[in-house]
Amino acid sequence: MDQGAGAGAGPQGARGRLGAPSSGMRAPGTPWARFSAWLECVCVVTFDLELGQALELVYPSDFQLTDKEKSSICYLSFPDSHSGCLGDTQFSFRIRQCGGQRRPGHAGEKRGDSGAPASLQREPAHYFGYVYFRQVKDSSVKRGYFQKSLVLLSRLPFVRLFQALLGLVAPEFFDKLAPCLEAVCNEIDQWPAPAPGQTLSLPVMGVVLQVHIPSRADTSEPGPLEPSGHETLLPAPVVLHSVHELDLFRCFRPVLAHVQLLWELMLLGEPLLVLAPSPAVSSEMVLALTSCLQPLKFCCDYRPYFTIHDSEFKEFTTRTQAPPNVVLGVTNPFFIKTLQHWPHILRVGEPRMSGDLPKQVKLKKPSRLKTLDTKPGLYTAYTAHLHRDKALLRRLLKVPLGVGCSPWEEDPGLVLWLSPGDPQGLQKKRPSDVQTAVLRRHLLELTQSFIIPLEHYMASLMPLQKGIVPWKTPPQIRPFCQDDFLQSLERSGPQLTCVLKGDWLGLYRRFFKSPHFDGWYRQRHREMTQKLEALHLEAICEANIEIWMKDKSEVEVVDLILKLRERLVRAQGHQLPVKEATLKRARLYIDTAIGSLPKDLQAVLCPP
């Protein structure tokens, strides 16, 4: 299909379905409050022969999108003309929220984010679009094809959950259209909120999806999901073992030989263009790459699927400044010419059938990049800091000594020998989910080995608890000194938990310049500051306030009252890790302090 056919007219707005501008996240108890805990809205995009891509419907109808957002959704909901996708296909995109006030979110949402892993928290300034696209021959349509997309717009990065939901809803919707969609939205509006740590049963269209919402407190993979007693009357659930994790082994099969180098590029926030044969391959590869750093939050921009019609096309393709820190997934070869100045370009080919291991892409110099007919490969001049983990590839591949050479024979750094009976080298006896678990565990341990020394050093900057006294300003967190940290690596570096050799110091030095260090440091400093405030509040609540007030002026007492109230508000908003007993004591201290003041001041502090 041709995305440019209606480019002159531009994507059209929803046809009379949009109501008054919404105020964003709905408060609890208002219509669609539960729905909006999961989704912002549902969109239907169709292809109009005269207008091009058109936004046919938005539900709930009062959800407001800007013209720029509508345009982006329309273009990103259809594969471009280079993909040639027939039948049904699923993929995803991510767009920047345009203009308008950033919705603050209600307390329930903030509580959810505070308990969620950093990498799975809601996006405050971006929307995720989860797409189910159908293109089939239809003689009743003037163009000869039925072309329509059902799109779920959300701030949650739950790609597996929403793909499963679309797999249930979209085929039915394409047959029954709007009435089916309204019924599904009403069912979602009855779902419980996605509270971290909870196992939830989500009924939709006669099926129950059972999911576990990840929590920071999760120490390992959740065990088998068991329905609770009141759910026994419902149909047997469809269990999703993860709401967000992709099949990493399947996504990375063409690049297994270079997965560690790609991990370094992601860690350093390097610009990377991914050119794939379809939006499905593009979006899965980009999402797999950005998930490599978990539990570290990916702090750079990324677009699982991006087109030349995107409103940020000029911003990302300008040559007047350095390439932005973004991972860009595309299908149009035009980007090879436009972005050939980017330092890293990954070109992947058509995926093979299950059981075949695609020929591994080669590492190539950027100078070999051709603007036309670019062959699959990782085009980069980057040299990895860490030595490649050959043991990982031996675990993923069947490599007994034998005859014949592997797809990696052209790489002098890694020669694997395969048996004649398994020319592809794939561990066919091992299920893909086991291979994915091996790969995911390796990347997790690699990230943890890199981050643990940073965490230990950061913890050493925290003031001692004995220095936190009730009636004085708490001591400050000491500044992060990069040289001191690098010196500490000799005794507490990643070599304690990781067998990989290489230039760890050089990798840390480059990491300090990346957006991920800035994002990690800001988050940890914020958490430590909150912990410091909580410890100070506990110290105050353990002291004797009446003794303290004896020789204090009214101004000092009022100042304490205001500070305690501020801490209470922050603690009740789950921004301070404080026990309920401490909060009760703080309220009692506030009442005691107010009671010690003259009546006129009491009236000011506690108006009727």
C-alpha positions as CSV (number, residue, x, y, z in Angstrom):
1,M,0.0,0.0,0.0
2,D,1.1,3.6,-0.6
3,Q,1.4,5.9,2.3
4,G,2.0,8.8,0.1
5,A,-1.2,8.5,-1.9
6,G,-3.1,11.0,0.2
7,A,-0.2,13.1,1.4
8,G,-1.5,16.2,-0.2
9,A,-4.7,16.2,1.7
10,G,-3.1,15.0,4.9
11,P,-4.7,12.7,7.5
12,Q,-8.2,13.6,8.4
13,G,-9.6,14.1,11.9
14,A,-12.1,11.8,13.5
15,R,-15.4,12.3,11.7
16,G,-17.5,14.0,14.3
17,R,-16.5,11.7,17.1
18,L,-14.4,14.1,19.1
19,G,-16.0,16.0,21.9
20,A,-14.8,18.7,24.2
21,P,-11.1,18.7,25.1
22,S,-10.4,16.2,27.8
23,S,-8.5,17.1,30.9
24,G,-6.2,14.1,30.5
25,M,-6.2,11.5,33.2
26,R,-9.7,11.2,34.7
27,A,-10.1,11.4,38.5
28,P,-11.2,8.3,40.3
29,G,-15.0,7.9,40.3
30,T,-15.5,9.9,37.0
31,P,-16.5,8.2,33.7
32,W,-13.7,6.2,32.1
33,A,-11.4,6.6,35.1
34,R,-10.6,2.8,35.2
35,F,-10.2,2.7,31.4
36,S,-7.7,5.6,31.4
37,A,-5.6,3.7,34.0
38,W,-4.8,1.4,31.1
39,L,-5.4,3.3,27.9
40,E,-5.7,6.9,26.7
41,C,-8.1,6.0,23.8
42,V,-8.7,3.6,21.0
43,C,-8.3,4.8,17.4
44,V,-9.5,3.4,14.1
45,V,-7.5,4.5,11.0
46,T,-8.7,3.7,7.5
47,F,-7.4,4.4,4.0
48,D,-9.6,6.7,2.0
49,L,-8.8,6.8,-1.8
50,E,-9.2,10.6,-1.9
51,L,-8.0,11.6,1.6
52,G,-5.3,9.0,2.3
53,Q,-5.1,7.8,5.9
54,A,-8.1,9.0,7.8
55,L,-8.8,8.9,11.5
56,E,-12.2,7.3,11.4
57,L,-13.0,7.0,15.1
58,V,-11.7,7.9,18.5
59,Y,-13.1,6.2,21.6
60,P,-14.0,7.5,24.2
61,S,-15.2,10.3,22.0
62,D,-14.3,13.0,24.4
63,F,-10.6,12.3,24.3
64,Q,-8.8,15.2,22.5
65,L,-5.8,14.8,20.2
66,T,-4.0,17.7,18.6
67,D,-3.9,17.9,14.8
68,K,-0.2,16.9,14.9
69,E,-0.9,13.9,17.0
70,K,-3.7,12.8,14.7
71,S,-1.4,13.1,11.7
72,S,1.3,11.1,13.4
73,I,-1.1,8.4,14.4
74,C,-2.6,8.1,10.9
75,Y,0.8,7.7,9.2
76,L,2.3,5.4,11.8
77,S,-0.7,3.1,11.9
78,F,-0.1,1.9,8.3
79,P,3.0,0.2,6.9
80,D,4.6,2.3,4.2
81,S,4.7,1.3,0.6
82,H,8.1,-0.5,1.0
83,S,6.7,-3.1,3.4
84,G,4.0,-4.7,1.3
85,C,2.2,-6.2,4.3
86,L,-0.7,-8.4,3.2
87,G,-3.1,-10.0,5.7
88,D,-2.8,-9.1,9.4
89,T,0.2,-7.6,11.1
90,Q,0.9,-6.1,14.5
91,F,3.5,-3.5,15.4
92,S,4.0,-0.5,17.7
93,F,5.1,3.1,17.6
94,R,5.9,5.9,20.1
95,I,5.1,9.5,19.6
96,R,5.7,12.7,21.5
97,Q,2.7,14.4,23.2
98,C,2.3,17.7,21.4
99,G,1.4,20.9,23.2
100,G,-1.2,21.2,25.9
101,Q,-0.7,20.8,29.6
102,R,1.0,17.7,30.8
103,R,-1.6,15.9,32.8
104,P,-0.6,15.7,36.4
105,G,-2.2,12.3,37.1
106,H,-4.2,11.4,40.2
107,A,-2.8,9.9,43.4
108,G,-3.5,6.3,42.3
109,E,-1.4,6.7,39.2
110,K,1.5,8.2,41.3
111,R,1.3,5.3,43.7
112,G,1.5,2.9,40.8
113,D,4.5,4.6,39.3
114,S,6.3,4.7,42.7
115,G,6.0,0.9,43.0
116,A,6.8,0.1,39.4
117,P,10.3,-0.6,38.0
118,A,11.8,2.6,36.5
119,S,11.8,1.0,33.0
120,L,8.0,0.3,33.3
121,Q,6.7,3.5,34.6
122,R,4.2,5.6,32.6
123,E,5.4,7.9,30.0
124,P,4.5,11.5,31.0
125,A,5.3,13.0,27.6
126,H,4.9,10.2,25.1
127,Y,2.2,7.9,23.8
128,F,2.7,4.3,22.8
129,G,0.6,3.2,19.9
130,Y,-0.1,-0.6,19.6
131,V,-1.4,-1.4,16.1
132,Y,-3.3,-4.2,14.5
133,F,-3.3,-3.6,10.7
134,R,-5.4,-5.6,8.2
135,Q,-4.9,-5.4,4.4
136,V,-6.9,-8.0,2.4
137,K,-8.4,-8.0,-1.1
138,D,-11.9,-6.7,-1.3
139,S,-13.7,-6.3,-4.6
140,S,-16.4,-4.2,-3.0
141,V,-13.8,-1.4,-2.3
142,K,-12.9,0.9,-5.1
143,R,-9.2,0.5,-4.5
144,G,-9.6,-3.3,-4.4
145,Y,-8.3,-3.7,-0.8
146,F,-9.7,-3.4,2.6
147,Q,-7.1,-1.4,4.7
148,K,-7.8,-0.6,8.3
149,S,-5.9,-0.3,11.6
150,L,-7.1,-0.6,15.1
151,V,-4.8,1.3,17.5
152,L,-4.5,1.3,21.3
153,L,-3.0,4.5,22.6
154,S,-1.5,4.2,26.1
155,R,1.3,5.6,28.3
156,L,2.2,2.1,29.5
157,P,5.0,0.1,27.8
158,F,3.0,-3.2,28.2
159,V,3.6,-4.4,24.6
160,R,2.9,-8.1,25.2
161,L,-0.4,-7.4,27.0
162,F,-1.7,-4.9,24.4
163,Q,-0.6,-7.2,21.5
164,A,-2.6,-10.0,23.1
165,L,-5.6,-7.7,23.7
166,L,-5.5,-6.6,20.0
167,G,-5.2,-10.2,18.9
168,L,-8.6,-10.9,20.6
169,V,-10.4,-7.6,19.8
170,A,-9.2,-6.6,16.3
171,P,-10.5,-9.6,14.2
172,E,-13.9,-9.3,15.9
173,F,-13.9,-5.5,15.4
174,F,-13.1,-5.8,11.6
175,D,-16.2,-7.9,11.3
176,K,-18.6,-6.0,13.6
177,L,-17.0,-2.5,13.8
178,A,-18.1,0.2,16.3
179,P,-20.6,-1.8,18.5
180,C,-17.9,-4.3,19.3
181,L,-15.4,-1.6,20.2
182,E,-17.7,0.2,22.5
183,A,-18.5,-3.1,24.4
184,V,-14.7,-3.8,24.8
185,C,-14.0,-0.3,26.1
186,N,-16.8,-0.7,28.7
187,E,-15.2,-4.0,29.8
188,I,-11.8,-2.4,30.1
189,D,-13.4,0.3,32.2
190,Q,-14.3,-2.4,34.8
191,W,-10.7,-3.6,35.1
192,P,-8.8,-3.0,38.4
193,A,-5.9,-0.6,38.2
194,P,-2.5,-1.9,37.1
195,A,-1.1,-1.9,40.6
196,P,2.6,-3.1,40.8
197,G,3.0,-6.5,42.4
198,Q,-0.6,-7.6,41.7
199,T,-1.8,-10.6,39.7
200,L,-4.9,-9.5,37.9
201,S,-7.7,-11.2,36.0
202,L,-8.9,-9.0,33.1
203,P,-12.1,-10.2,31.4
204,V,-12.6,-9.2,27.8
205,M,-14.8,-10.7,25.1
206,G,-15.5,-13.9,27.0
207,V,-11.8,-14.4,27.7
208,V,-9.9,-13.7,30.9
209,L,-6.4,-12.5,30.6
210,Q,-4.3,-13.2,33.7
211,V,-1.3,-11.0,34.2
212,H,1.3,-10.1,36.8
213,I,2.1,-6.3,37.0
214,P,5.8,-6.0,37.7
215,S,7.0,-4.4,40.9
216,R,10.3,-3.0,42.2
217,A,10.0,-5.6,45.0
218,D,10.0,-8.5,42.5
219,T,13.2,-10.4,43.1
220,S,12.8,-12.9,40.4
221,E,10.5,-14.1,37.7
222,P,6.9,-14.4,39.1
223,G,5.8,-18.0,39.7
224,P,2.8,-19.7,38.1
225,L,-0.1,-17.3,38.2
226,E,-2.9,-18.7,40.4
227,P,-6.5,-17.4,40.2
228,S,-8.0,-16.3,43.5
229,G,-11.1,-18.0,44.9
230,H,-13.7,-15.5,43.6
231,E,-12.5,-16.0,40.0
232,T,-13.3,-19.7,39.8
233,L,-16.6,-19.1,38.1
234,L,-14.9,-17.3,35.2
235,P,-13.6,-19.1,32.1
236,A,-10.1,-20.7,32.4
237,P,-7.7,-17.7,32.1
238,V,-5.3,-17.1,29.3
239,V,-2.1,-16.6,31.2
240,L,0.4,-14.0,30.0
241,H,3.7,-14.6,31.7
242,S,4.8,-11.1,31.1
243,V,3.1,-7.8,30.2
244,H,6.1,-6.3,28.5
245,E,8.9,-8.8,27.7
246,L,9.5,-9.7,24.1
247,D,11.0,-12.9,22.8
248,L,14.5,-11.6,22.8
249,F,16.1,-14.6,21.1
250,R,13.7,-14.3,18.2
251,C,14.2,-10.6,17.9
252,F,18.0,-10.9,18.1
253,R,18.6,-13.9,16.0
254,P,20.2,-12.0,13.1
255,V,22.5,-10.1,15.4
256,L,23.4,-12.7,18.1
257,A,27.1,-12.3,17.3
258,H,26.9,-8.6,18.0
259,V,24.4,-8.4,20.9
260,Q,27.1,-7.4,23.4
261,L,28.3,-4.6,21.1
262,L,24.7,-3.4,20.7
263,W,24.3,-3.5,24.5
264,E,27.3,-1.1,24.8
265,L,25.7,1.2,22.2
266,M,22.5,1.3,24.1
267,L,24.3,1.8,27.5
268,L,26.1,4.8,26.0
269,G,23.0,6.3,24.4
270,E,24.5,6.2,20.9
271,P,22.3,7.2,17.9
272,L,21.2,4.1,16.1
273,L,19.2,3.7,12.9
274,V,17.5,0.3,12.5
275,L,16.4,-0.4,8.9
276,A,14.0,-3.4,8.7
277,P,11.8,-5.0,6.1
278,S,8.5,-4.3,8.0
279,P,7.1,-2.3,10.9
280,A,6.7,-5.5,12.9
281,V,10.5,-6.3,12.6
282,S,11.5,-2.7,13.1
283,S,9.4,-2.1,16.2
284,E,10.3,-5.4,17.8
285,M,14.1,-4.9,17.2
286,V,14.0,-1.4,18.6
287,L,12.0,-2.4,21.7
288,A,14.3,-5.4,22.2
289,L,17.3,-3.1,22.0
290,T,15.9,-0.6,24.5
291,S,15.0,-3.4,26.9
292,C,18.7,-4.6,27.0
293,L,19.5,-2.3,29.9
294,Q,16.8,-3.4,32.3
295,P,16.5,-2.8,35.2
296,L,18.2,0.5,34.2
297,K,15.7,2.9,32.7
298,F,16.3,3.7,29.0
299,C,16.6,7.5,29.2
300,C,17.1,8.3,25.5
301,D,14.4,8.8,22.9
302,Y,13.4,5.8,20.8
303,R,10.9,5.3,18.0
304,P,10.0,1.7,17.2
305,Y,8.5,2.7,13.9
306,F,9.2,6.0,12.2
307,T,8.3,7.5,8.7
308,I,9.2,10.4,6.6
309,H,5.8,11.9,7.3
310,D,6.5,12.2,11.1
311,S,6.4,15.8,12.5
312,E,9.9,15.2,13.9
313,F,11.5,14.1,10.6
314,K,13.4,17.4,10.2
315,E,14.5,17.4,13.8
316,F,16.0,13.9,13.5
317,T,17.5,14.3,10.1
318,T,19.2,17.7,10.4
319,R,22.9,17.8,9.6
320,T,23.5,21.2,11.3
321,Q,24.1,19.5,14.7
322,A,25.2,16.1,16.0
323,P,22.7,13.2,15.5
324,P,20.3,13.0,18.5
325,N,20.5,10.3,21.1
326,V,17.7,8.2,19.6
327,V,17.1,4.7,18.4
328,L,15.1,5.0,15.2
329,G,13.2,2.1,13.6
330,V,12.4,2.6,9.9
331,T,11.4,0.5,6.8
332,N,12.0,3.1,4.1
333,P,15.5,2.8,2.5
334,F,15.4,6.5,1.9
335,F,16.6,6.9,5.5
336,I,19.9,5.3,4.5
337,K,20.7,8.3,2.3
338,T,19.2,10.8,4.6
339,L,21.0,9.5,7.8
340,Q,24.2,8.1,6.3
341,H,26.1,10.6,8.6
342,W,24.8,8.7,11.7
343,P,27.5,6.7,13.4
344,H,25.6,3.4,13.7
345,I,23.2,1.8,11.2
346,L,21.8,-1.7,11.6
347,R,20.2,-3.2,8.5
348,V,18.3,-6.4,9.0
349,G,16.8,-8.6,6.4
350,E,13.6,-10.6,6.1
351,P,13.0,-13.0,9.1
352,R,13.4,-16.7,8.4
353,M,11.0,-19.4,9.3
354,S,11.1,-20.9,12.8
355,G,14.0,-23.3,13.1
356,D,16.3,-21.5,10.7
357,L,19.1,-19.3,12.1
358,P,19.4,-16.3,9.8
359,K,22.9,-15.6,8.5
360,Q,24.4,-13.2,11.1
361,V,24.8,-9.6,10.0
362,K,28.4,-8.6,9.5
363,L,30.2,-5.8,11.2
364,K,31.0,-3.3,8.5
365,K,32.7,0.1,8.2
366,P,30.3,3.1,7.6
367,S,32.3,3.8,4.4
368,R,30.8,0.6,2.9
369,L,27.3,1.9,3.3
370,K,25.5,2.2,0.0
371,T,22.5,4.5,-0.4
372,L,21.0,2.0,-2.8
373,D,20.6,-1.8,-2.2
374,T,22.3,-1.7,1.2
375,K,23.0,-5.2,2.4
376,P,22.2,-6.4,5.9
377,G,24.9,-5.5,8.3
378,L,25.9,-3.4,11.4
379,Y,27.6,-0.3,9.9
380,T,29.7,1.3,12.6
381,A,33.3,2.3,13.4
382,Y,32.7,1.7,17.1
383,T,35.1,-0.7,18.9
384,A,33.6,-2.6,21.8
385,H,35.2,-1.9,25.2
386,L,34.5,-5.4,26.5
387,H,35.7,-8.7,25.0
388,R,32.9,-10.7,23.4
389,D,31.4,-13.5,25.6
390,K,32.0,-16.6,23.5
391,A,30.5,-18.8,26.2
392,L,27.2,-17.1,25.7
393,L,27.1,-18.0,22.1
394,R,28.1,-21.5,22.9
395,R,25.1,-21.7,25.2
396,L,22.8,-20.3,22.6
397,L,24.2,-22.4,19.8
398,K,25.0,-26.1,19.4
399,V,28.7,-26.2,18.8
400,P,30.3,-29.7,19.1
401,L,33.6,-30.2,17.3
402,G,32.9,-31.4,13.8
403,V,33.0,-30.5,10.2
404,G,31.8,-27.4,8.5
405,C,32.0,-23.8,9.6
406,S,29.5,-21.5,11.1
407,P,27.9,-18.2,9.9
408,W,30.6,-16.5,12.0
409,E,33.6,-18.0,10.1
410,E,34.2,-14.6,8.5
411,D,34.9,-13.1,12.0
412,P,38.4,-14.0,13.0
413,G,37.5,-13.2,16.6
414,L,35.0,-16.0,16.8
415,V,35.2,-19.3,15.0
416,L,32.6,-21.9,16.0
417,W,32.5,-25.4,14.6
418,L,29.1,-27.1,13.9
419,S,28.2,-30.7,13.4
420,P,27.1,-31.8,9.9
421,G,23.7,-32.8,11.3
422,D,23.0,-29.3,12.5
423,P,24.4,-26.9,9.8
424,Q,22.6,-23.9,11.1
425,G,24.0,-24.3,14.6
426,L,20.8,-23.6,16.4
427,Q,19.9,-25.4,19.6
428,K,16.8,-26.8,18.0
429,K,16.1,-29.1,21.0
430,R,15.9,-26.1,23.3
431,P,12.6,-24.1,23.2
432,S,12.8,-20.4,22.1
433,D,11.6,-19.3,25.5
434,V,14.6,-21.1,27.2
435,Q,17.0,-19.4,24.7
436,T,15.4,-16.1,25.5
437,A,15.8,-16.7,29.3
438,V,19.5,-17.4,28.7
439,L,19.9,-14.3,26.7
440,R,17.9,-12.1,29.1
441,R,19.8,-13.4,32.1
442,H,23.1,-12.7,30.4
443,L,22.1,-9.1,29.6
444,L,20.6,-8.6,33.1
445,E,23.8,-9.8,34.8
446,L,25.9,-7.7,32.4
447,T,23.9,-4.6,33.3
448,Q,23.9,-5.4,37.0
449,S,27.7,-6.0,37.0
450,F,28.1,-2.5,35.5
451,I,25.6,-0.7,37.8
452,I,26.4,-2.4,41.1
453,P,29.8,-0.5,41.6
454,L,27.9,2.8,40.8
455,E,25.2,1.9,43.4
456,H,27.8,1.1,46.0
457,Y,29.7,4.3,45.5
458,M,26.5,6.3,45.5
459,A,25.5,4.7,48.8
460,S,28.8,5.8,50.3
461,L,27.8,9.4,49.6
462,M,24.8,9.2,51.9
463,P,25.4,10.9,55.3
464,L,25.6,8.6,58.4
465,Q,22.3,8.2,60.2
466,K,23.9,9.3,63.5
467,G,24.5,12.7,61.9
468,I,20.7,13.2,61.4
469,V,19.4,15.1,64.4
470,P,15.9,16.3,65.0
471,W,16.1,20.1,65.2
472,K,18.8,20.8,62.6
473,T,18.7,20.8,58.8
474,P,19.8,17.3,57.7
475,P,23.3,17.0,56.2
476,Q,23.7,17.0,52.4
477,I,24.5,14.1,50.1
478,R,28.1,14.4,49.1
479,P,28.8,15.2,45.4
480,F,29.6,12.4,42.9
481,C,33.3,12.5,42.1
482,Q,34.1,10.6,38.9
483,D,37.8,10.2,39.7
484,D,37.1,8.8,43.2
485,F,34.6,6.3,41.7
486,L,37.1,5.1,39.0
487,Q,39.7,4.6,41.7
488,S,37.3,2.5,43.7
489,L,36.9,0.1,40.9
490,E,40.2,-1.6,41.7
491,R,38.7,-3.1,44.9
492,S,34.9,-3.1,44.1
493,G,34.6,-3.1,40.3
494,P,32.6,-5.2,37.9
495,Q,35.3,-7.9,37.9
496,L,33.8,-9.1,41.2
497,T,30.6,-10.2,39.5
498,C,31.5,-10.5,35.8
499,V,34.1,-12.7,34.1
500,L,34.3,-10.5,31.0
501,K,37.6,-8.7,30.5
502,G,38.1,-5.5,28.7
503,D,38.4,-1.7,29.1
504,W,35.8,-1.3,31.9
505,L,37.3,2.1,32.8
506,G,36.9,3.4,29.3
507,L,33.3,2.2,29.2
508,Y,32.5,4.1,32.5
509,R,34.2,7.2,31.2
510,R,32.0,7.2,28.1
511,F,29.0,6.3,30.2
512,F,29.5,9.5,32.3
513,K,28.8,11.5,29.2
514,S,25.6,9.7,28.3
515,P,22.0,10.5,29.0
516,H,21.7,7.2,31.0
517,F,24.2,8.3,33.6
518,D,22.4,11.6,34.0
519,G,19.0,9.8,34.3
520,W,20.4,7.2,36.7
521,Y,22.1,9.8,38.9
522,R,19.1,12.1,39.1
523,Q,16.8,9.2,40.0
524,R,19.2,7.8,42.7
525,H,19.9,11.3,44.1
526,R,16.1,11.9,44.3
527,E,15.5,8.6,46.1
528,M,18.4,9.3,48.5
529,T,17.1,12.8,49.2
530,Q,13.7,11.4,50.0
531,K,15.2,8.8,52.3
532,L,17.1,11.5,54.0
533,E,13.9,13.6,54.5
534,A,12.2,10.4,55.9
535,L,15.0,9.7,58.4
536,H,14.9,13.4,59.5
537,L,11.1,13.2,60.0
538,E,11.5,9.9,62.0
539,A,14.2,11.6,64.2
540,I,11.8,14.5,64.9
541,C,9.0,12.2,65.8
542,E,11.2,10.2,68.2
543,A,12.2,13.4,70.0
544,N,10.3,15.2,72.8
545,I,8.6,18.2,71.1
546,E,7.4,19.7,74.3
547,I,10.9,20.0,75.7
548,W,12.1,21.6,72.4
549,M,9.2,24.1,72.4
550,K,10.0,25.5,75.9
551,D,12.6,28.1,74.8
552,K,11.4,28.6,71.1
553,S,9.8,31.6,69.7
554,E,6.4,31.6,68.0
555,V,8.1,32.0,64.6
556,E,10.2,28.9,65.2
557,V,7.2,26.8,66.2
558,V,5.2,28.0,63.2
559,D,8.2,27.1,60.9
560,L,8.3,23.6,62.4
561,I,4.5,23.2,61.9
562,L,4.7,24.2,58.2
563,K,7.7,21.9,57.6
564,L,6.0,19.0,59.2
565,R,2.9,19.6,57.1
566,E,4.9,19.7,54.0
567,R,6.6,16.4,54.8
568,L,3.2,14.9,55.6
569,V,1.8,15.9,52.2
570,R,4.8,14.4,50.5
571,A,4.6,11.2,52.5
572,Q,0.9,10.8,51.9
573,G,1.6,11.2,48.2
574,H,4.1,8.2,48.5
575,Q,7.1,10.5,47.8
576,L,8.7,9.7,51.1
577,P,9.3,6.2,52.5
578,V,7.7,6.7,55.9
579,K,5.9,4.2,58.2
580,E,2.3,4.9,59.1
581,A,3.2,5.1,62.8
582,T,5.6,8.0,62.0
583,L,2.9,9.8,60.2
584,K,0.5,9.5,63.1
585,R,3.2,10.8,65.5
586,A,3.8,13.8,63.1
587,R,0.1,14.7,63.1
588,L,0.1,14.5,66.9
589,Y,3.2,16.8,67.0
590,I,1.5,19.3,64.7
591,D,-1.6,19.4,66.9
592,T,0.6,19.8,70.0
593,A,2.6,22.6,68.5
594,I,-0.5,24.4,67.3
595,G,-2.1,24.1,70.7
596,S,0.9,25.9,72.3
597,L,0.4,29.0,70.2
598,P,-1.9,32.0,70.9
599,K,-5.5,31.7,69.7
600,D,-5.1,34.2,66.8
601,L,-2.2,32.1,65.4
602,Q,-4.2,28.9,65.9
603,A,-7.0,30.4,63.8
604,V,-4.6,31.3,61.0
605,L,-3.1,27.8,61.0
606,C,-6.4,26.0,61.4
607,P,-9.1,28.1,59.7
608,P,-12.7,26.9,60.4
